[in-house]
């Protein structure tokens, strides 16, 4: 069970966070939420897909990390970080940290503040990166995490506009991913959406201008390009099964 508290240099002066990735640190997930401001890096490594959150009725962006529940094919002890890709999604890198909102005196709106889950398996006082320096200042690690949290915060604000435009232009389509592994196992991934490339190519001039000016045209192509990374996941899975 999570134990989220507001981070501060008095109560958490000895807190350290492990930055390696491994199953014992709860990194064995088959997909993770991602955001539009990551797409250009994500497309180089992962399949980017969309999913519809039935509770809210909103679309969300995810990348596939594995082909079965609880499987992360990017976890690999042979790599220094334990992760076999150059770019790691911000929702993974943030580890035990998150943004919470707190009302400040004389401020009309709650301010975003960094919180930490003290029960997260990467949090301890013996191993990993210091969160605060000896005299109370933020460590370089915490400054990096703050930048990743800002990316998530900004990305959450941008994604609704992106999906609204994709829906207006009728670019979203359901996609069923079917494949057979080298051992003969047949797999099928359901409940995902992607960009319909034919409809994107058929947009008229005004629609393309609107998509481009919004900053979403290159995002749509990044999603389409990323689908080739499904073959990478299958290749990793087949190699691990040998």
C-alpha positions in Angstrom: 0.0 0.0 0.0 1.4 3.4 -1.0 2.4 5.9 1.7 2.6 9.3 -0.1 3.9 12.2 1.9 5.1 15.7 1.0 8.9 15.6 0.5 11.0 17.9 2.7 14.7 18.1 3.7 14.0 17.8 7.4 12.1 14.5 7.6 13.8 13.0 4.5 17.4 14.2 5.0 18.7 10.6 4.9 16.4 9.3 2.2 18.0 7.6 -0.7 16.4 6.1 -3.9 17.7 3.2 -6.0 17.7 4.1 -9.6 18.2 0.7 -11.1 15.3 -1.2 -12.7 14.4 -4.7 -11.8 11.5 -6.9 -11.0 12.0 -6.6 -7.3 11.5 -2.8 -7.6 8.0 -3.2 -9.1 9.3 -2.5 -12.7 7.8 -5.7 -14.1 4.8 -4.0 -15.9 3.7 -4.8 -19.5 2.8 -1.2 -20.3 3.1 2.3 -18.9 1.5 5.6 -19.4 3.3 8.1 -21.6 2.7 11.6 -22.8 2.8 13.5 -26.1 6.0 15.5 -25.2 7.8 12.1 -25.1 6.6 10.7 -28.4 9.7 11.7 -30.5 12.0 9.8 -28.2 9.6 6.9 -27.4 9.1 6.1 -31.1 12.7 5.0 -31.4 12.3 2.2 -28.8 8.7 1.3 -28.0 5.3 0.7 -29.7 3.1 3.7 -28.8 -0.6 2.9 -28.4 -3.8 4.5 -27.2 -6.3 3.0 -24.7 -9.7 4.2 -23.7 -10.2 4.7 -20.0 -13.8 3.4 -19.5 -14.2 5.2 -16.1 -13.4 8.7 -17.5 -14.2 8.1 -21.2 -10.8 9.7 -22.1 -8.0 8.2 -24.2 -4.6 7.7 -22.7 -1.2 7.0 -24.4 0.9 4.0 -23.4 3.9 2.1 -24.6 4.2 -1.6 -24.6 7.0 -3.1 -22.5 6.0 -6.7 -22.7 3.6 -9.1 -24.4 2.1 -10.7 -21.3 0.7 -9.3 -18.1 3.5 -8.5 -15.6 6.2 -8.9 -18.2 8.7 -6.1 -19.0 11.1 -7.2 -21.8 13.3 -4.1 -21.3 14.5 -5.3 -17.9 18.0 -6.7 -18.4 20.7 -7.1 -15.8 23.3 -6.9 -18.6 22.7 -3.2 -18.8 24.1 -0.8 -16.2 20.7 0.7 -15.4 18.9 -2.7 -15.7 17.0 -1.3 -18.7 17.8 -2.2 -22.3 16.8 1.2 -24.0 18.4 4.6 -24.3 15.2 6.4 -23.4 13.2 5.4 -20.3 9.5 6.7 -20.0 9.1 9.4 -17.5 6.5 7.5 -15.5 9.1 4.8 -15.0 12.0 7.1 -14.2 10.1 9.0 -11.6 10.1 5.9 -9.4 8.6 6.7 -6.0 8.0 10.4 -6.7 4.8 12.1 -7.8 3.3 15.6 -8.0 0.7 16.5 -5.4 -1.1 19.8 -5.0 -1.0 21.9 -1.8 -2.7 25.1 -1.0 -0.2 27.9 -0.1 -1.0 31.0 1.8 -2.3 33.9 -0.4 -2.3 31.7 -3.5 -5.7 31.3 -5.2 -4.8 27.9 -6.7 -3.1 24.8 -5.1 0.6 24.6 -6.0 2.3 21.5 -7.4 4.7 20.0 -4.9 6.9 16.9 -5.0 5.6 13.9 -2.9 7.3 10.6 -2.2 5.9 7.1 -1.5 7.9 6.0 1.5 6.8 2.4 1.1 8.1 2.1 -2.5 10.7 -0.7 -2.7 13.4 1.8 -4.1 13.2 4.1 -1.0 15.7 3.4 1.8 18.4 5.1 3.8 21.4 2.9 2.8 21.6 2.6 -1.0 21.1 4.7 -4.0 21.0 8.4 -4.8 20.7 11.0 -2.0 17.5 13.0 -2.3 19.0 16.0 -0.4 22.5 17.3 0.0 24.2 17.4 3.5 23.1 21.0 4.2 19.6 20.6 2.9 19.7 21.6 -0.8 18.3 19.5 -3.6 20.6 16.8 -4.9 21.3 16.7 -8.7 19.2 13.5 -8.7 16.2 15.3 -7.2 16.6 18.1 -9.7 16.5 15.6 -12.5 13.4 13.9 -11.0 11.7 17.3 -10.7 12.3 17.9 -14.4 10.8 14.5 -15.2 7.8 15.3 -13.0 7.4 18.6 -14.9 7.4 16.7 -18.2 4.6 14.5 -16.9 2.6 17.5 -15.6 2.9 19.3 -18.9 2.2 16.2 -20.9 -1.0 15.6 -19.0 -2.2 19.1 -19.8 -1.4 18.6 -23.5 -2.8 15.2 -24.2 -6.5 16.0 -24.0 -6.2 18.6 -26.7 -4.2 16.1 -28.9 -6.9 13.4 -28.5 -9.7 15.9 -29.1 -8.1 16.9 -32.4 -7.5 13.3 -33.4 -11.1 12.5 -32.7 -12.3 15.6 -34.7 -10.3 14.4 -37.7 -11.5 10.7 -37.2 -7.9 9.5 -37.0 -8.3 7.0 -34.2 -8.9 3.3 -35.0 -9.0 0.1 -33.0 -6.1 -2.3 -33.6 -5.8 -5.9 -32.7 -2.2 -7.1 -32.5 -1.8 -10.8 -33.4 1.5 -12.7 -33.7 3.0 -16.2 -33.2 6.2 -16.7 -31.1 9.0 -19.0 -32.1 7.8 -21.6 -29.7 4.4 -21.7 -31.5 2.5 -19.7 -28.9 -0.2 -17.6 -30.5 -0.7 -14.2 -28.9 -3.4 -11.5 -29.3 -3.4 -8.0 -27.7 -6.8 -6.4 -27.6 -8.2 -3.0 -26.5 -5.6 -0.8 -28.2 -6.0 2.1 -30.6 -3.6 3.7 -33.1 -3.6 6.3 -35.9 -5.3 5.4 -39.1 -2.6 6.1 -41.7 -4.9 6.1 -44.7 -7.2 8.7 -43.1 -4.1 10.8 -42.1 -2.9 10.7 -45.7 -6.3 11.7 -47.0 -6.6 14.9 -44.9 -7.1 18.1 -47.0 -4.9 21.1 -46.8 -6.8 23.0 -44.1 -7.0 19.9 -41.9 -3.2 19.3 -42.3 -2.5 22.9 -41.5 -4.6 22.7 -38.4 -3.0 19.4 -37.3 0.5 20.8 -38.0 -0.1 24.2 -36.2 -1.3 22.3 -33.2 1.9 20.4 -33.0 0.1 17.1 -33.5 1.0 16.2 -37.0 4.5 14.9 -36.1 3.0 13.1 -33.1 0.6 11.2 -35.3 3.5 10.1 -37.6 5.5 9.2 -34.5 2.7 6.8 -33.4 2.6 5.2 -36.8 6.3 4.8 -37.0 6.5 3.3 -33.5 4.4 0.3 -34.5 7.4 -1.3 -36.1 8.8 -1.7 -32.5 6.3 -4.6 -31.9 8.7 -6.7 -34.0 11.5 -5.7 -31.6 9.5 -7.0 -28.6 8.7 -10.2 -30.3 12.4 -10.7 -31.2 13.4 -10.1 -27.5 10.7 -12.5 -26.3 11.9 -15.2 -28.7 15.5 -14.7 -27.7 14.6 -15.0 -24.0 12.6 -18.1 -24.7 15.6 -19.9 -26.3 
